[in-house]
Amino acid sequence: IKGIEFRPLFFIDKYDANKNNFSSSKSIDLCFLGTVHSDRYNLIHNIKEQVEKIGLTNYFFMYFPSPILFWYKKFKDVHFLKAKYKEFSFKPLKIEEIVKKIMMSKGVLDIQHPKQSGLSIRTIEMIGAGRKLITTNAAIKEYDFYNEKNILVIDRDNPQIPQSFFDSEYIEIDPAIRYKYSIEGWIAEIFKLSDSNIIQKQKPKVSVITVVYENNTFIRDAINSVLNQTYPDIEYIIVDGDSKDGTIELVKSYGDKISKFISEPDEGVYYALNKGIEVATGDIIALLHSDDFYINPYVISQVVEAFEKNDCDAIYSNLYYISNNNKEKIVRNWDAGIYKSDSFKNGWMPPHPAFFVKKEVYKKFGAFNTQLKFAADYELMLRFILKHKIRVHYIPKFFIKMRVGGKSNRNLWNRIMANIEDRKAWKLNEIKPRFYTLWLKPLQKIFQYRF
């Protein structure tokens, strides 16, 4: 019909507000939250049996509007012949309870009414929550957010739930598409705010700094992961230590895609990082080493969005350690968790490549302390977060893959030297650790490994 446009529903902002309250490790593999109607009861039981058979955890909340209606359906509707009264709740969940259960889950089950062709609200909520979806609605394949890694479409008559669907992590969608389905995006589209004369706040520039010395084997992955970012205003700086292995030629082959390229002898990685920070003109500084790479094209967009939505000076997230020979083989999950006032004293630190900081913080509190050769990253975060109490915000997502064998972890001697410098970091900042702090720091890493 001319003049009428199709506009799906939206997810509420409670999903954004609750993201940091739940760890990226989810305690429920699959959940269902909804009213039981039509053939839903039999489908739910079929799927519940399948997921339990393959050892997946589940939570199924089946709601019925009233006990009277239940007994009516029990005797009048063939779909409810085997239904048991105790399986149902006659009191609906509060919105806060729904959000909590969804955020605790890896995936959510959606079974639309047989006569329904459009998307259910649960489907849209999964965009906001960043959770996988199993649905009977094949029409979902026509939407711009569809990704077969995130959404499994099952046959209503013969639903099959493969374990492989749960083996992979949720893949982030384009932030512009996510915004479209948010309540803010819905309002903006309905009221044509994007076409109005409202002054849009200027987006911050992000400076990404990569330091390298003789690493033509892996630096291409780092470079490509930055150049593939969808965020429009990125300044990419590469600082090279006068490599002789072809790294310089490789970087130069990208031409003006690299904003600034410095190649000259230096005294190590922290000197090089300081050099990059000094010439950076961005509002936000990101550090990506030549062995590392961003996990998807939307990392910087999500970081900027988090800065815009939270009153903070720095953002940090999680990191995967991967095999040197296989980018898909994860050997360690660095799940940073939410920062608390005593976190550092309990051996905590965030992964520094997943630590995004406003440039003004470096100007105010200084850059890397080059007295330290192995633990200057730890000292910098200790100084920023614990000593000067900058405001930090945690994004419970994995943004970076780092190859094993960083300088401080390359061998036992380096690990010993890093531990010695960890102690020095506290002295330099005139802060006293607890007697167990520097023992807990390396011990915590043991539990991050995948054995």
KEBATOR-338352 format. One record per residue: residue number from 1; residue in one letter; x, y, z of N, C-alpha, C in turn. Coordinates in steps of 0.02 Angstrom, whole numbers. Example, Ala and Ser with C-alpha at 12.3 -4.5 7.8 and 13.67 -1.06 7.14 Angstrom:
% KEBATOR-338352
seq type nX nY nZ caX caY caZ cX cY cZ
1 A 660 -284 390 615 -225 390 660 -165 390
2 S 642 -112 354 684 -53 357 645 2 394
//
This chain:
% KEBATOR-338352
seq type nX nY nZ caX caY caZ cX cY cZ
1 I 43 -59 0 0 0 0 45 62 0
2 K 31 108 -45 72 167 -51 69 209 13
3 G 128 231 36 132 274 95 137 236 161
4 I 131 169 157 137 129 218 200 85 213
5 E 241 89 264 303 50 265 300 -3 320
6 F 332 -60 306 335 -113 356 390 -97 406
7 R 373 -101 470 422 -87 524 414 -139 579
8 P 465 -183 587 462 -233 641 463 -200 710
9 L 456 -242 761 456 -218 830 527 -197 852
10 F 536 -184 915 600 -162 941 615 -197 1007
11 F 679 -199 1026 696 -225 1092 706 -166 1140
12 I 694 -178 1204 698 -125 1253 770 -116 1277
13 D 783 -59 1308 851 -43 1329 874 -81 1391
14 K 831 -122 1420 851 -162 1479 906 -212 1460
15 Y 908 -232 1396 960 -279 1376 1028 -246 1376
16 D 1032 -183 1355 1095 -146 1359 1115 -136 1432
17 A 1065 -118 1473 1080 -103 1543 1104 -164 1581
18 N 1084 -225 1560 1100 -286 1597 1160 -324 1569
19 K 1190 -301 1515 1244 -339 1484 1303 -349 1531
20 N 1318 -300 1571 1376 -306 1615 1362 -343 1680
21 N 1298 -361 1690 1281 -398 1751 1289 -473 1743
22 F 1305 -494 1681 1309 -565 1668 1375 -581 1633
23 S 1409 -632 1656 1472 -653 1626 1460 -680 1557
24 S 1513 -679 1516 1508 -708 1449 1501 -783 1454
25 S 1516 -814 1512 1502 -885 1520 1432 -894 1546
26 K 1390 -925 1506 1318 -928 1520 1301 -996 1551
27 S 1258 -995 1603 1243 -1056 1640 1188 -1098 1609
28 I 1150 -1070 1562 1096 -1106 1528 1112 -1110 1454
29 D 1107 -1170 1425 1119 -1177 1353 1059 -1154 1313
30 L 999 -1177 1333 939 -1159 1296 881 -1146 1343
31 C 846 -1091 1331 787 -1077 1372 727 -1061 1329
32 F 668 -1073 1357 605 -1054 1326 564 -1017 1378
33 L 538 -960 1359 496 -920 1403 435 -898 1363
34 G 377 -925 1379 319 -905 1340 255 -941 1358
35 T 202 -917 1327 136 -947 1334 132 -1010 1292
36 V 99 -1061 1318 92 -1124 1281 26 -1123 1243
37 H 31 -1124 1177 -29 -1124 1135 -20 -1172 1076
38 S -72 -1184 1040 -72 -1227 979 -31 -1290 992
39 D 20 -1302 950 60 -1364 957 124 -1352 996
40 R 130 -1296 1029 191 -1279 1065 210 -1331 1118
41 Y 161 -1357 1154 177 -1404 1209 216 -1464 1184
42 N 192 -1496 1131 226 -1555 1104 294 -1539 1075
43 L 299 -1481 1042 363 -1460 1015 414 -1448 1070
44 I 392 -1415 1122 437 -1399 1178 463 -1464 1209
45 H 419 -1513 1219 440 -1576 1249 488 -1614 1204
46 N 476 -1612 1140 520 -1644 1091 590 -1614 1096
47 I 593 -1548 1095 657 -1513 1095 692 -1521 1163
48 K 654 -1519 1217 683 -1527 1283 717 -1595 1290
49 E 685 -1647 1264 714 -1715 1266 778 -1717 1226
50 Q 779 -1684 1168 840 -1684 1126 898 -1650 1160
51 V 887 -1590 1188 943 -1554 1218 968 -1589 1281
52 E 925 -1621 1318 947 -1658 1377 986 -1720 1357
53 K 967 -1750 1301 1002 -1810 1277 1074 -1795 1258
54 I 1086 -1735 1232 1154 -1716 1212 1191 -1678 1267
55 G 1161 -1677 1327 1195 -1650 1385 1194 -1575 1393
56 L 1144 -1542 1363 1140 -1469 1369 1094 -1449 1426
57 T 1112 -1396 1460 1070 -1370 1514 1012 -1331 1484
58 N 955 -1331 1519 898 -1296 1491 853 -1268 1546
59 Y 814 -1219 1526 763 -1190 1571 702 -1175 1528
60 F 646 -1209 1543 585 -1200 1504 529 -1174 1551
61 F 506 -1113 1538 452 -1083 1576 390 -1082 1532
62 M 341 -1124 1550 280 -1129 1512 223 -1095 1550
63 Y 195 -1044 1519 144 -1004 1552 75 -1019 1523
64 F 25 -1021 1568 -45 -1029 1548 -84 -973 1582
65 P -129 -939 1547 -165 -882 1576 -205 -898 1638
66 S -233 -959 1644 -273 -975 1703 -281 -1050 1709
67 P -291 -1076 1770 -302 -1148 1780 -365 -1172 1745
68 I -417 -1130 1743 -479 -1150 1711 -467 -1163 1636
69 L -430 -1117 1605 -416 -1125 1534 -373 -1187 1522
70 F -327 -1202 1569 -286 -1262 1562 -330 -1324 1560
71 W -377 -1331 1608 -419 -1391 1610 -465 -1395 1549
72 Y -486 -1337 1526 -527 -1336 1465 -487 -1364 1406
73 K -425 -1339 1398 -382 -1363 1344 -363 -1436 1352
74 K -354 -1456 1414 -334 -1525 1429 -385 -1575 1402
75 F -449 -1558 1406 -501 -1605 1384 -528 -1591 1314
76 K -512 -1532 1287 -541 -1513 1222 -490 -1511 1165
77 D -425 -1504 1182 -373 -1495 1131 -326 -1555 1132
78 V -320 -1589 1075 -279 -1649 1070 -206 -1635 1087
79 H -183 -1574 1076 -113 -1556 1090 -96 -1558 1164
80 F -148 -1555 1207 -135 -1551 1279 -155 -1614 1317
81 L -165 -1668 1281 -187 -1730 1313 -136 -1754 1366
82 K -71 -1746 1351 -19 -1770 1396 7 -1716 1443
83 A -23 -1657 1439 0 -1601 1480 -14 -1613 1554
84 K 33 -1594 1596 26 -1602 1669 20 -1533 1702
85 Y -25 -1528 1747 -40 -1464 1780 23 -1432 1810
86 K 64 -1473 1842 123 -1448 1878 178 -1422 1832
87 E 172 -1436 1766 223 -1412 1719 215 -1337 1705
88 F 158 -1309 1721 142 -1241 1700 143 -1192 1758
89 S 155 -1129 1740 147 -1074 1787 87 -1032 1766
90 F 48 -1012 1813 -11 -971 1798 1 -898 1818
91 K 64 -884 1832 85 -816 1848 141 -796 1800
92 P 132 -744 1760 183 -726 1711 247 -700 1744
93 L 302 -708 1708 366 -680 1732 365 -604 1725
94 K 398 -570 1771 408 -498 1764 461 -486 1711
95 I 459 -427 1681 507 -411 1627 579 -419 1651
96 E 593 -400 1714 661 -407 1741 682 -481 1744
97 E 634 -525 1759 649 -596 1763 662 -625 1693
98 I 624 -601 1645 634 -624 1576 703 -604 1551
99 V 721 -541 1561 787 -516 1540 843 -556 1573
100 K 835 -569 1638 887 -606 1675 897 -676 1647
101 K 842 -712 1635 847 -780 1608 878 -780 1539
102 I 858 -733 1497 886 -730 1429 961 -715 1432
103 M 982 -669 1475 1052 -650 1478 1094 -706 1509
104 M 1062 -752 1545 1098 -810 1573 1104 -867 1523
105 S 1071 -860 1466 1066 -915 1418 1110 -904 1357
106 K 1132 -959 1328 1170 -956 1266 1124 -951 1206
107 G 1066 -984 1211 1017 -982 1157 947 -982 1184
108 V 900 -958 1143 830 -953 1163 787 -986 1108
109 L 735 -1021 1130 689 -1056 1085 629 -1011 1071
110 D 612 -1005 1007 554 -966 986 510 -1010 942
111 I 448 -1019 962 400 -1058 922 341 -1013 907
112 Q 337 -987 846 283 -941 830 218 -979 820
113 H 162 -944 825 97 -974 813 94 -998 740
114 P 62 -1055 727 60 -1082 658 32 -1032 606
115 K -11 -987 629 -41 -939 583 -3 -873 580
116 Q 52 -869 617 92 -807 620 146 -808 566
117 S 151 -754 529 204 -749 477 258 -699 496
118 G 240 -649 536 290 -600 557 333 -626 614
119 L 380 -585 636 426 -605 689 395 -594 758
120 S 412 -638 804 390 -630 873 434 -580 909
121 I 410 -554 964 450 -507 1004 512 -540 1031
122 R 508 -606 1045 567 -641 1071 624 -640 1020
123 T 607 -645 956 658 -642 904 695 -576 905
124 I 658 -521 910 689 -455 911 731 -446 974
125 E 708 -474 1030 745 -468 1092 814 -500 1087
126 M 820 -553 1047 884 -587 1040 936 -542 1007
127 I 914 -495 965 960 -447 935 989 -403 989
128 G 946 -380 1035 970 -338 1090 1013 -376 1139
129 A 993 -438 1154 1030 -477 1204 1095 -506 1177
130 G 1100 -514 1110 1159 -545 1081 1162 -619 1098
131 R 1105 -653 1091 1101 -724 1106 1077 -763 1045
132 K 1095 -826 1042 1075 -868 985 1000 -883 988
133 L 972 -899 930 900 -910 926 886 -974 888
134 I 841 -1015 914 814 -1072 878 740 -1057 866
135 T 719 -1057 803 651 -1037 787 620 -1081 733
136 T 554 -1085 734 517 -1121 683 497 -1074 625
137 N 513 -1011 631 491 -961 582 543 -952 526
138 A 531 -984 469 578 -981 413 582 -912 381
139 A 532 -870 394 532 -802 365 590 -760 390
140 I 619 -782 446 675 -744 475 735 -739 428
141 K 740 -786 382 796 -786 336 797 -726 289
142 E 741 -692 283 735 -635 238 757 -570 272
143 Y 773 -572 335 789 -510 371 864 -496 371
144 D 881 -432 379 951 -410 372 996 -434 429
145 F 968 -455 485 1008 -478 542 1020 -553 541
146 Y 991 -588 493 997 -662 492 1069 -684 479
147 N 1090 -731 520 1156 -762 513 1148 -834 536
148 E 1162 -882 494 1151 -952 511 1192 -976 570
149 K 1245 -939 587 1284 -956 646 1248 -937 711
150 N 1205 -886 706 1167 -862 764 1096 -888 767
151 I 1067 -905 710 996 -922 707 987 -990 673
152 L 956 -1036 709 942 -1102 683 867 -1107 669
153 V 849 -1118 605 779 -1126 586 764 -1201 585
154 I 714 -1222 624 698 -1293 630 630 -1307 597
155 D 622 -1369 577 559 -1392 547 509 -1406 603
156 R 452 -1374 597 401 -1382 649 378 -1455 657
157 D 377 -1491 601 353 -1560 603 407 -1610 623
158 N 470 -1590 614 525 -1635 631 585 -1594 656
159 P 579 -1563 714 633 -1520 739 696 -1559 758
160 Q 753 -1536 732 817 -1567 747 864 -1515 776
161 I 892 -1530 835 936 -1482 869 1007 -1510 870
162 P 1050 -1489 825 1119 -1515 825 1162 -1481 879
163 Q 1203 -1520 912 1247 -1492 964 1295 -1441 934
164 S 1314 -1449 871 1362 -1404 840 1339 -1332 841
165 F 1273 -1321 843 1247 -1253 845 1269 -1217 909
166 F 1277 -1255 963 1296 -1225 1028 1371 -1222 1038
167 D 1409 -1253 993 1482 -1256 1002 1516 -1190 986
168 S 1485 -1150 942 1516 -1087 922 1485 -1029 961
169 E 1522 -974 966 1498 -915 1001 1451 -874 956
170 Y 1410 -833 987 1367 -786 950 1412 -738 910
171 I 1394 -726 848 1432 -680 805 1398 -613 805
172 E 1436 -562 824 1407 -494 829 1382 -471 761
173 I 1324 -437 762 1298 -409 700 1319 -336 693
174 D 1311 -309 635 1329 -240 621 1292 -195 671
175 P 1328 -151 708 1295 -107 756 1240 -64 726
176 A 1247 -46 662 1195 -6 629 1130 -46 624
177 I 1137 -111 610 1077 -154 606 1048 -164 675
178 R 1091 -175 725 1066 -183 794 1029 -120 816
179 Y 1056 -62 801 1024 1 820 955 7 788
180 K 949 -16 727 886 -12 690 829 -46 729
181 Y 845 -101 764 794 -139 799 788 -120 873
182 S 827 -71 895 822 -47 964 764 3 969
183 I 744 18 1030 689 66 1038 710 135 1014
184 E 775 151 1021 799 216 996 794 219 920
185 G 814 163 888 810 161 815 738 163 790
186 W 694 130 827 623 129 809 594 200 812
187 I 609 236 867 585 305 874 614 349 820
188 A 679 341 807 711 383 756 679 373 688
189 E 662 311 671 632 297 606 559 320 602
190 I 521 306 654 450 324 655 441 400 651
191 F 481 436 689 474 509 691 522 545 645
192 K 556 506 602 601 534 551 655 579 582
193 L 680 559 639 730 600 673 794 606 633
194 S 809 553 593 871 554 554 867 607 499
195 D 807 627 482 798 677 429 787 747 457
196 S 787 754 522 771 818 552 834 862 555
197 N 824 921 583 880 968 588 915 963 656
198 I 901 907 691 934 897 756 1010 890 745
199 I 1048 925 783 1121 923 776 1147 857 804
200 Q 1179 819 763 1206 755 785 1274 766 820
201 K 1283 732 875 1346 736 911 1401 703 869
202 Q 1456 738 862 1511 712 822 1540 649 852
203 K 1549 600 810 1577 537 833 1652 545 847
204 P 1678 511 898 1749 517 914 1793 482 863
205 K 1852 508 855 1903 474 813 1938 422 857
206 V 1953 364 828 1988 311 863 2056 300 831
207 S 2108 304 871 2176 288 847 2194 218 868
208 V 2207 175 818 2230 107 832 2305 104 819
209 I 2342 80 869 2416 79 864 2440 7 864
210 T 2478 -11 813 2510 -77 810 2585 -67 810
211 V 2620 -99 856 2693 -97 856 2719 -165 831
212 V 2774 -164 795 2798 -225 764 2874 -223 758
213 Y 2904 -281 764 2975 -289 746 2983 -359 717
214 E 2999 -361 654 3012 -423 617 2958 -475 628
215 N 2899 -459 603 2843 -506 610 2801 -505 546
216 N 2834 -517 490 2796 -517 427 2751 -579 420
217 T 2758 -626 467 2716 -687 465 2645 -672 485
218 F 2636 -632 538 2569 -624 567 2540 -553 562
219 I 2581 -503 548 2555 -435 551 2499 -422 501
220 R 2498 -460 446 2445 -450 397 2375 -461 428
221 D 2370 -510 473 2305 -523 506 2284 -462 547
222 A 2332 -433 583 2318 -374 624 2294 -316 580
223 I 2332 -303 527 2316 -247 482 2247 -256 451
224 N 2234 -315 424 2170 -327 391 2111 -321 439
225 S 2122 -343 501 2067 -339 549 2050 -267 567
226 V 2100 -222 564 2087 -151 576 2054 -119 514
227 L 2081 -134 456 2054 -104 395 1983 -129 379
228 N 1965 -186 406 1898 -214 394 1846 -188 444
229 Q 1867 -147 492 1819 -120 540 1769 -74 504
230 T 1706 -78 525 1654 -38 493 1652 34 519
231 Y 1682 46 577 1681 115 604 1718 162 556
232 P 1688 219 541 1714 261 487 1775 303 503
233 D 1786 320 566 1840 367 582 1894 334 624
234 I 1937 297 590 1993 263 623 2059 289 595
235 E 2102 308 639 2171 326 621 2214 266 638
236 Y 2246 236 587 2286 176 600 2360 192 597
237 I 2393 182 653 2464 198 660 2504 134 670
238 I 2555 124 631 2599 67 639 2669 92 655
239 V 2698 67 709 2766 87 730 2810 25 725
240 D 2860 29 681 2905 -27 669 2974 -12 697
241 G 3008 -64 722 3073 -55 753 3132 -65 705
242 D 3123 -45 641 3175 -52 590 3186 -126 572
243 S 3130 -159 553 3133 -230 536 3173 -242 472
244 K 3202 -303 468 3242 -322 409 3214 -384 375
245 D 3154 -405 394 3127 -469 369 3072 -461 317
246 G 3062 -400 293 3009 -389 244 2946 -358 273
247 T 2947 -347 339 2888 -316 371 2875 -246 344
248 I 2928 -207 335 2921 -138 311 2889 -138 242
249 E 2912 -181 198 2885 -184 130 2812 -205 131
250 L 2796 -252 176 2726 -275 181 2681 -218 203
251 V 2702 -181 254 2661 -125 278 2653 -72 224
252 K 2707 -56 189 2704 -5 136 2659 -26 78
253 S 2649 -91 70 2607 -115 15 2533 -94 24
254 Y 2515 -75 86 2446 -53 99 2436 21 82
255 G 2490 55 65 2485 124 43 2454 170 95
256 D 2410 214 71 2379 264 116 2324 236 160
257 K 2312 170 157 2265 140 205 2292 142 276
258 I 2359 146 281 2392 155 346 2400 230 356
259 S 2370 258 408 2371 331 419 2441 357 432
260 K 2478 323 475 2545 344 492 2589 283 501
261 F 2647 285 468 2694 228 474 2762 256 495
262 I 2786 232 552 2852 253 578 2896 191 580
263 S 2955 195 551 3002 139 554 3071 165 571
264 E 3094 149 631 3160 171 654 3179 129 715
265 P 3243 123 729 3264 83 787 3234 112 852
266 D 3216 68 897 3191 91 962 3216 43 1016
267 E 3197 56 1077 3222 17 1133 3172 -34 1159
268 G 3122 -51 1119 3075 -103 1140 3003 -83 1130
269 V 2959 -130 1146 2888 -123 1131 2856 -64 1167
270 Y 2875 -50 1229 2842 4 1266 2865 73 1240
271 Y 2927 78 1218 2950 140 1186 2910 151 1122
272 A 2900 98 1084 2863 103 1021 2790 123 1034
273 L 2759 93 1085 2690 111 1101 2685 184 1121
274 N 2732 208 1161 2731 279 1180 2739 324 1120
275 K 2779 303 1073 2789 341 1011 2722 347 973
276 G 2687 291 970 2622 291 936 2571 334 971
277 I 2569 330 1038 2522 370 1078 2536 444 1068
278 E 2600 461 1065 2620 532 1058 2595 562 993
279 V 2597 524 938 2577 552 873 2503 542 859
280 A 2469 503 901 2398 489 889 2356 552 898
281 T 2308 562 854 2263 620 857 2192 600 874
282 G 2180 536 889 2113 512 905 2091 530 975
283 D 2026 526 986 1998 537 1052 2004 475 1096
284 I 2006 417 1063 2012 353 1098 2072 316 1070
285 I 2112 286 1114 2172 249 1094 2160 175 1102
286 A 2173 137 1049 2169 64 1051 2238 36 1033
287 L 2259 -16 1067 2324 -47 1055 2314 -118 1029
288 L 2341 -132 971 2334 -198 941 2403 -221 918
289 H 2431 -271 952 2498 -294 934 2498 -334 869
290 S 2556 -342 841 2561 -372 774 2543 -446 772
291 D 2541 -479 830 2520 -549 833 2445 -556 842
292 D 2410 -500 855 2340 -502 874 2295 -478 818
293 F 2231 -490 825 2184 -463 776 2114 -460 806
294 Y 2074 -413 780 2005 -405 803 1963 -463 777
295 I 1917 -485 820 1880 -546 806 1825 -537 754
296 N 1801 -475 745 1750 -461 694 1756 -388 672
297 P 1719 -367 620 1726 -299 594 1691 -245 636
298 Y 1659 -265 691 1618 -217 729 1647 -199 797
299 V 1708 -220 810 1737 -209 876 1741 -134 893
300 I 1770 -95 849 1779 -23 863 1711 12 868
301 S 1664 -8 827 1596 22 831 1565 9 899
302 Q 1574 -52 924 1545 -69 989 1581 -33 1046
303 V 1645 -24 1039 1683 13 1090 1659 85 1092
304 V 1653 116 1035 1630 186 1032 1559 192 1060
305 E 1517 145 1042 1448 145 1068 1448 141 1144
306 A 1492 99 1172 1496 92 1245 1521 157 1277
307 F 1568 191 1246 1592 255 1272 1535 306 1272
308 E 1495 305 1219 1441 354 1213 1385 341 1263
309 K 1374 279 1281 1319 262 1326 1339 261 1399
310 N 1403 263 1413 1427 258 1482 1475 315 1498
311 D 1469 341 1557 1512 396 1579 1577 366 1604
312 C 1624 355 1559 1686 320 1577 1746 347 1540
313 D 1805 330 1566 1868 351 1537 1901 294 1496
314 A 1881 233 1511 1911 175 1477 1860 119 1472
315 I 1869 78 1420 1828 19 1408 1874 -41 1406
316 Y 1853 -97 1434 1892 -158 1425 1845 -216 1412
317 S 1872 -268 1380 1831 -327 1362 1873 -390 1372
318 N 1853 -444 1341 1888 -508 1348 1932 -523 1289
319 L 1973 -576 1296 2022 -593 1245 2031 -668 1241
320 Y 2039 -693 1181 2056 -764 1171 2130 -769 1156
321 Y 2165 -817 1188 2231 -838 1166 2221 -895 1117
322 I 2256 -891 1061 2249 -943 1010 2316 -974 993
323 S 2313 -1032 961 2374 -1066 940 2410 -1026 886
324 N 2476 -1029 886 2515 -995 834 2501 -1022 765
325 N 2483 -1086 763 2475 -1120 698 2403 -1126 674
326 N 2356 -1110 719 2286 -1119 701 2244 -1063 733
327 K 2220 -1017 692 2182 -959 718 2116 -979 751
328 E 2091 -1038 734 2027 -1060 761 2035 -1100 826
329 K 2096 -1118 843 2108 -1158 904 2120 -1112 964
330 I 2070 -1109 1008 2075 -1067 1068 2107 -1107 1124
331 V 2160 -1080 1153 2194 -1117 1206 2182 -1086 1275
332 R 2158 -1024 1276 2146 -991 1340 2093 -937 1332
333 N 2046 -935 1379 1994 -882 1380 2012 -832 1434
334 W 2029 -771 1415 2041 -719 1465 1976 -681 1474
335 D 1935 -705 1521 1870 -676 1536 1881 -628 1594
336 A 1885 -563 1580 1908 -515 1629 1860 -506 1688
337 G 1796 -502 1674 1747 -492 1727 1742 -419 1749
338 I 1693 -405 1790 1679 -337 1812 1731 -314 1863
339 Y 1756 -253 1854 1805 -225 1901 1771 -202 1965
340 K 1803 -220 2021 1782 -198 2087 1842 -164 2120
341 S 1828 -127 2173 1881 -86 2204 1941 -127 2229
342 D 1929 -191 2246 1984 -232 2270 2009 -283 2218
343 S 1989 -274 2156 2007 -323 2105 2082 -331 2096
344 F 2118 -275 2090 2191 -280 2081 2224 -315 2140
345 K 2199 -303 2200 2229 -333 2259 2213 -408 2263
346 N 2165 -430 2223 2149 -502 2219 2180 -534 2157
347 G 2231 -501 2128 2268 -530 2073 2240 -517 2004
348 W 2192 -472 1998 2157 -458 1935 2196 -409 1891
349 M 2187 -416 1827 2206 -365 1779 2167 -379 1714
350 P 2148 -327 1677 2115 -339 1613 2167 -351 1559
351 P 2148 -383 1504 2195 -393 1449 2210 -327 1414
352 H 2273 -307 1412 2288 -240 1388 2272 -228 1314
353 P 2274 -278 1269 2253 -263 1201 2177 -249 1196
354 A 2139 -270 1248 2067 -258 1249 2051 -200 1296
355 F 2099 -155 1306 2093 -97 1350 2094 -34 1307
356 F 2036 -2 1301 2029 57 1258 2022 119 1302
357 V 2065 168 1292 2071 224 1338 2066 291 1301
358 K 2033 339 1333 2030 406 1304 2100 437 1303
359 K 2115 473 1251 2182 504 1244 2196 551 1302
360 E 2145 584 1327 2155 632 1381 2181 599 1445
361 V 2167 534 1454 2192 498 1512 2268 491 1507
362 Y 2293 475 1447 2365 470 1437 2398 538 1448
363 K 2365 591 1425 2393 658 1434 2398 677 1508
364 K 2348 656 1546 2344 675 1616 2388 633 1661
365 F 2391 567 1647 2425 521 1694 2486 487 1664
366 G 2504 504 1602 2564 477 1573 2553 412 1534
367 A 2604 393 1496 2600 332 1454 2637 275 1489
368 F 2668 230 1449 2701 171 1478 2767 191 1512
369 N 2779 161 1569 2841 173 1606 2895 128 1578
370 T 2942 158 1543 2993 119 1508 3049 94 1554
371 Q 3044 108 1620 3089 76 1667 3075 1 1668
372 L 3014 -17 1651 2993 -87 1653 2997 -117 1583
373 K 3023 -177 1579 3032 -210 1514 2981 -264 1501
374 F 2949 -288 1555 2903 -345 1548 2832 -330 1574
375 A 2825 -281 1618 2760 -271 1651 2737 -198 1649
376 A 2758 -161 1598 2737 -91 1593 2662 -86 1579
377 D 2633 -135 1546 2561 -134 1533 2523 -142 1599
378 Y 2546 -187 1642 2515 -198 1708 2521 -135 1750
379 E 2580 -105 1750 2591 -44 1789 2546 13 1765
380 L 2538 20 1699 2496 73 1673 2423 65 1694
381 M 2398 4 1691 2328 -7 1710 2318 0 1786
382 L 2368 -22 1824 2367 -14 1896 2365 61 1914
383 R 2406 99 1879 2410 172 1891 2345 207 1871
384 F 2320 190 1812 2259 223 1788 2198 205 1831
385 I 2189 140 1842 2126 116 1872 2126 120 1948
386 L 2179 92 1979 2179 89 2052 2204 154 2084
387 K 2260 180 2059 2288 240 2091 2247 302 2075
388 H 2233 313 2010 2199 375 1991 2123 366 1983
389 K 2101 304 1991 2029 290 1993 1991 316 1932
390 I 2019 303 1873 1982 321 1812 1920 277 1809
391 R 1869 301 1775 1805 265 1770 1810 214 1713
392 V 1800 151 1729 1805 98 1679 1738 64 1668
393 H 1728 40 1609 1666 4 1592 1685 -62 1557
394 Y 1653 -115 1578 1668 -182 1553 1617 -204 1501
395 I 1641 -227 1443 1598 -258 1392 1612 -333 1395
396 P 1563 -373 1417 1576 -445 1425 1575 -484 1360
397 K 1619 -463 1314 1623 -497 1249 1697 -508 1232
398 F 1709 -556 1189 1777 -569 1166 1789 -529 1102
399 F 1835 -481 1105 1848 -436 1049 1912 -452 1011
400 I 1958 -487 1044 2025 -495 1014 2049 -567 1020
401 K 2085 -589 969 2122 -652 972 2196 -636 973
402 M 2230 -664 1023 2302 -653 1032 2339 -719 1027
403 R 2391 -720 987 2431 -782 982 2473 -791 1044
404 V 2481 -853 1064 2519 -868 1124 2592 -849 1114
405 G 2625 -833 1170 2697 -818 1165 2713 -745 1170
406 G 2672 -706 1208 2688 -636 1220 2753 -629 1258
407 K 2780 -569 1258 2847 -559 1287 2851 -583 1359
408 S 2802 -566 1401 2806 -584 1472 2791 -658 1485
409 N 2763 -693 1435 2745 -763 1444 2785 -811 1399
410 R 2835 -785 1365 2869 -824 1314 2908 -883 1344
411 N 2936 -873 1402 2973 -928 1435 2972 -916 1510
412 L 2998 -963 1548 2997 -959 1621 3035 -899 1647
413 W 3093 -884 1616 3133 -828 1638 3094 -762 1630
414 N 3061 -753 1572 3022 -693 1561 2964 -688 1612
415 R 2934 -746 1628 2879 -746 1676 2904 -725 1745
416 I 2964 -749 1764 2994 -730 1828 3008 -655 1829
417 M 3037 -629 1774 3053 -558 1770 2989 -516 1772
418 A 2936 -540 1739 2873 -503 1740 2845 -500 1811
419 N 2851 -555 1848 2826 -556 1917 2865 -508 1961
420 I 2930 -505 1950 2972 -458 1988 2950 -386 1973
421 E 2937 -373 1908 2916 -305 1889 2845 -290 1912
422 D 2803 -341 1918 2736 -330 1946 2742 -301 2016
423 R 2788 -327 2055 2799 -302 2123 2824 -230 2121
424 K 2868 -217 2073 2896 -150 2066 2842 -100 2047
425 A 2793 -123 2007 2738 -79 1985 2700 -51 2045
426 W 2689 -92 2096 2654 -68 2156 2696 -16 2194
427 K 2762 -30 2198 2806 17 2233 2810 84 2196
428 L 2813 81 2130 2817 143 2091 2755 187 2102
429 N 2699 155 2114 2637 193 2124 2620 204 2198
430 E 2666 182 2241 2659 192 2314 2593 163 2340
431 I 2577 103 2315 2518 66 2337 2543 0 2365
432 K 2512 -21 2419 2533 -83 2451 2486 -140 2431
433 P 2512 -193 2400 2470 -251 2385 2458 -293 2448
434 R 2412 -339 2443 2403 -388 2497 2459 -440 2493
435 F 2469 -478 2545 2525 -525 2545 2518 -578 2491
436 Y 2455 -592 2470 2444 -644 2420 2432 -617 2349
437 T 2429 -551 2341 2410 -521 2276 2451 -547 2218
438 L 2516 -545 2225 2560 -562 2168 2570 -637 2160
439 W 2543 -676 2207 2541 -748 2197 2477 -767 2160
440 L 2423 -731 2177 2359 -746 2144 2359 -727 2070
441 K 2396 -674 2053 2395 -650 1984 2413 -705 1933
442 P 2470 -739 1941 2485 -793 1893 2441 -854 1902
443 L 2420 -868 1965 2379 -928 1978 2311 -923 1944
444 Q 2283 -863 1939 2218 -855 1907 2218 -876 1834
445 K 2276 -871 1803 2280 -888 1732 2270 -962 1718
446 I 2286 -1003 1768 2281 -1076 1759 2209 -1095 1740
447 F 2160 -1062 1772 2090 -1080 1761 2063 -1053 1695
448 Q 2103 -1013 1660 2081 -987 1596 2097 -1034 1538
449 Y 2141 -1082 1551 2163 -1127 1497 2110 -1179 1480
450 R 2107 -1197 1417 2065 -1252 1394 2106 -1315 1389
451 F 2092 -1363 1432 2132 -1424 1433 2097 -1479 1393
//
